[in-house]
């Protein structure tokens, strides 16, 4: 039983939140950069302090108890306060130095950020260190999985600030060596990018306008682009890839209106004013034309 004189440390609550969010001791350990045995030991110690279990264990992983779910909101409130305290302190920094985490898709990282933006940023600010967090899933900025994010949707929750920086047009893209002898779209060799957990605008357009059997399905955008580059067929991609890679071209097909993707720059509102975050934010804004057309 936890007595009034006892105190839960922020480290205890951080471990609890990691397990709740990741649903696994192993993934929580990876998130926090510790061993799985450390997570198990800390949760066991926390349960002993509370005098009640926080998780039940089964073959699928740890299942949170009602107590754990009730503690989540309180732990998240403590997390926000800890982050706010650190943010206030960091805003008094003057030098552009330290580490900043940028969350984005692997495609944007590989095709734009690494070859173009990051070398210039590194040359200008040698004491600024960037961690790239690449995934097709959105990082949780409120939980500080990243400090800045490039994402294809506007956030609707959390204390975040967002700015639309580019619009990426979508079109059927093929390698210049791919010869589209067949005239009808359904007769072409189609390569489809399918996100594991959500329906993409590209896949929706393909199903609605073409409906053919794809020759290849990819669950990663980079793999899809590489398949197109190899001449395996045609795919619905951002037209910006034809600027990033001159071996690719957009095909003129009768598909009607094509979708577009808005690219948003996002960060926790409390981090604006921190020098290393503002420098990265400003660099991304200044380089917006690399990603696509100016926002509409």
C-alpha positions in Angstrom: 0.0 0.0 0.0 1.4 3.4 -1.0 1.6 5.8 2.0 1.4 9.6 1.9 5.1 9.8 2.7 5.9 7.6 -0.3 6.4 9.2 -3.7 6.2 7.8 -7.2 9.1 9.0 -9.3 8.8 10.3 -12.8 11.0 7.4 -14.0 8.3 5.0 -12.6 5.5 6.8 -14.4 7.6 7.0 -17.6 8.0 3.2 -17.6 4.3 2.8 -17.0 3.3 5.1 -19.9 5.8 3.3 -22.2 4.2 -0.1 -21.5 0.7 1.3 -21.8 1.5 2.9 -25.2 3.5 0.1 -26.7 1.6 -2.9 -25.3 4.8 -4.8 -24.7 7.7 -4.8 -22.3 10.1 -5.4 -25.2 8.9 -2.4 -27.2 8.7 -0.2 -24.1 12.4 -1.2 -23.4 13.3 -0.2 -26.9 11.5 3.1 -26.6 13.3 4.0 -23.4 16.7 2.5 -24.4 16.9 0.0 -21.5 16.8 -3.8 -21.1 13.5 -5.6 -21.0 14.4 -7.0 -17.5 14.6 -3.3 -16.3 11.1 -2.7 -17.5 9.8 -5.8 -15.8 11.6 -5.0 -12.5 10.3 -1.4 -12.5 6.7 -2.4 -13.1 7.0 -5.1 -10.4 8.4 -2.5 -7.9 5.6 -0.1 -8.9 2.9 -2.8 -8.3 4.5 -3.6 -5.0 4.3 0.1 -3.9 0.7 0.4 -5.0 -0.3 -3.0 -3.5 -2.2 -3.9 -6.7 -1.4 -5.3 -10.1 -1.0 -2.9 -13.1 -0.9 -5.6 -15.7 -2.0 -9.2 -16.2 0.2 -11.3 -18.4 -1.0 -13.6 -21.2 0.5 -14.9 -24.5 -0.4 -11.6 -26.3 1.5 -9.5 -23.9 0.8 -7.4 -20.8 -2.9 -6.4 -20.5 -3.5 -3.2 -18.4 -5.7 -3.5 -15.4 -8.4 -0.9 -14.6 -6.0 0.7 -12.2 -3.3 1.1 -14.9 -5.9 2.7 -17.2 -7.0 5.1 -14.5 -3.4 6.1 -13.8 -2.7 6.8 -17.5 -4.4 10.2 -17.5 -2.6 11.2 -14.3 0.8 10.0 -15.6 0.3 11.9 -18.8 -0.5 15.0 -16.9 2.8 14.6 -15.0 4.5 14.0 -18.3 3.2 17.3 -19.7 4.3 19.2 -16.7 7.8 17.6 -16.8 8.1 18.5 -20.5 6.9 22.1 -19.8 9.5 22.5 -17.1 12.3 21.4 -19.5 10.9 23.5 -22.3 10.9 26.7 -20.1 14.5 26.0 -19.2 15.6 25.3 -22.8 14.1 28.5 -24.1 16.8 30.3 -22.1 19.4 28.7 -24.4 21.2 31.0 -26.7 23.4 28.8 -28.8 22.1 26.5 -31.5 23.4 23.2 -30.2 22.2 19.9 -28.9 20.0 17.2 -30.3 16.6 17.6 -32.1 14.4 14.7 -33.2 12.7 15.0 -36.6 9.9 12.5 -37.4 9.1 12.0 -41.1 8.5 9.3 -43.6 11.4 7.2 -44.9 10.7 8.4 -48.4 11.0 12.1 -47.5 14.1 11.4 -45.4 15.9 9.4 -48.2 14.7 11.5 -51.2 14.9 15.1 -49.8 16.2 15.6 -46.3 19.4 13.5 -46.4 20.7 14.5 -49.8 19.7 18.2 -49.6 18.6 19.8 -46.4 20.7 18.0 -43.7 24.2 18.6 -45.2 23.5 22.4 -45.5 22.1 22.5 -41.9 25.1 20.5 -40.6 27.5 22.9 -42.3 25.8 26.0 -40.8 25.2 24.6 -37.3 28.0 22.0 -36.5 26.8 21.6 -32.9 23.3 20.8 -33.9 22.6 17.0 -34.0 19.6 15.6 -35.8 17.9 12.3 -35.0 15.7 11.1 -37.9 12.7 9.1 -36.7 11.4 7.5 -39.9 8.0 5.7 -40.2 4.8 5.9 -42.2 3.0 6.1 -38.9 2.8 9.4 -37.0 5.1 10.0 -34.1 3.4 11.0 -30.8 4.7 14.6 -30.4 2.8 15.0 -27.1 4.8 12.1 -25.7 8.0 13.6 -27.2 8.7 10.8 -29.6 10.0 13.7 -31.7 10.4 17.4 -31.4 9.4 18.3 -35.0 7.4 16.3 -37.6 6.6 16.3 -41.3 3.3 14.6 -41.8 0.5 14.3 -44.4 -2.3 15.4 -42.1 -3.1 18.4 -39.9 -3.1 17.5 -36.1 -6.4 17.9 -34.4 -5.4 17.0 -30.9 -2.7 18.1 -28.4 -0.9 21.3 -27.7 0.7 21.5 -31.2 1.5 24.1 -33.7 1.2 23.3 -37.4 1.9 24.9 -40.8 1.2 23.6 -44.2 4.4 23.9 -46.2 3.7 22.1 -49.5 1.1 20.2 -51.6 2.3 17.1 -53.4 0.3 16.2 -56.6 -0.3 12.5 -57.3 0.0 11.0 -60.8 0.8 7.7 -62.5 4.6 7.5 -62.5 6.8 5.1 -64.5 10.5 4.7 -65.3 11.5 6.3 -68.6 12.5 2.9 -69.8 9.1 1.5 -69.1 7.2 1.5 -72.5 3.5 1.9 -72.0 2.4 0.3 -75.2 -1.0 -0.5 -73.9 -3.3 2.5 -74.0 -6.0 1.5 -71.4 -4.9 2.2 -67.7 -6.2 -1.2 -66.6 -3.9 -2.9 -69.1 -0.7 -1.5 -67.6 1.5 -3.1 -65.0 0.5 -1.5 -61.8 2.5 -1.4 -58.6 0.6 -0.4 -55.4 1.7 1.0 -52.1 -0.5 -0.3 -49.3 -0.1 1.0 -45.8 -0.4 -1.8 -43.3 -3.1 0.0 -41.2 -4.8 2.7 -43.2 -6.1 3.3 -46.7 -3.9 5.7 -48.7 -5.3 8.2 -51.2 -3.2 6.5 -53.9 -4.7 3.1 -53.2 -8.2 4.5 -53.1 -7.7 6.2 -56.5 -6.4 2.9 -57.9 -9.4 0.9 -56.7 -11.8 3.6 -57.9 -10.4 4.4 -61.3 -8.5 1.3 -62.4 -9.3 -1.8 -60.4 -6.8 -4.0 -62.2 -4.8 -6.8 -60.5 -1.5 -5.2 -59.4 1.7 -7.0 -60.5 3.3 -6.0 -57.2 2.1 -4.7 -53.8 4.4 -2.9 -51.4 3.9 -2.0 -47.8 6.6 0.6 -48.0 6.7 3.7 -50.2 10.5 3.5 -50.9 10.1 -0.1 -52.1 7.3 1.1 -54.4 9.5 3.8 -55.9 12.4 1.4 -56.3 10.1 -1.1 -58.2 9.0 1.7 -60.5 12.6 2.8 -61.0 13.5 -0.9 -61.9 10.9 -0.7 -64.8 8.5 -3.2 -63.2 5.5 -1.0 -63.9 3.5 2.1 -63.1 2.5 3.5 -59.6 0.5 6.3 -58.2 3.2 8.5 -56.7 3.9 12.1 -55.8 4.9 13.9 -59.0 7.8 15.4 -57.0 9.7 12.1 -57.4 10.2 13.0 -61.1 12.3 16.0 -59.8 14.1 14.0 -57.2 14.9 11.3 -59.8 15.2 12.2 -63.5 14.9 8.6 -64.6 11.1 8.8 -63.7 8.3 10.4 -65.6 4.6 11.1 -65.2 2.2 9.4 -67.6 -0.7 11.1 -69.3 -3.7 8.8 -68.6 -7.4 9.4 -68.6 -8.1 9.0 -64.9 -10.1 12.1 -64.1 -9.2 14.4 -61.2 -6.2 13.2 -59.2 -5.7 13.6 -55.5 -3.0 15.6 -53.7 -1.3 15.3 -50.4 -0.8 18.3 -48.1 2.5 18.3 -46.1 2.4 19.8 -42.6 5.2 20.9 -40.4 4.3 20.2 -36.8 5.8 20.7 -33.3 4.7 21.0 -29.7 3.8 24.6 -29.1 5.9 24.8 -26.0 9.1 23.9 -28.0 8.8 26.9 -30.4 11.4 29.4 -29.1 13.9 26.7 -28.3 16.9 27.6 -30.6 17.7 24.1 -31.9 14.0 23.5 -32.7 13.4 26.9 -34.3 16.5 26.5 -36.6 15.2 23.1 -37.9 11.7 24.5 -38.3 13.0 27.5 -40.3 15.2 25.3 -42.4 12.3 23.1 -43.3 10.1 26.1 -44.2 12.8 27.6 -46.3 13.2 24.4 -48.2 9.5 23.7 -48.7 9.8 23.9 -52.5 11.9 20.7 -52.4 8.9 18.8 -51.3 6.3 20.0 -53.8 4.3 22.9 -54.8 3.6 25.9 -52.5 0.6 25.3 -50.3 -2.8 26.3 -51.7 
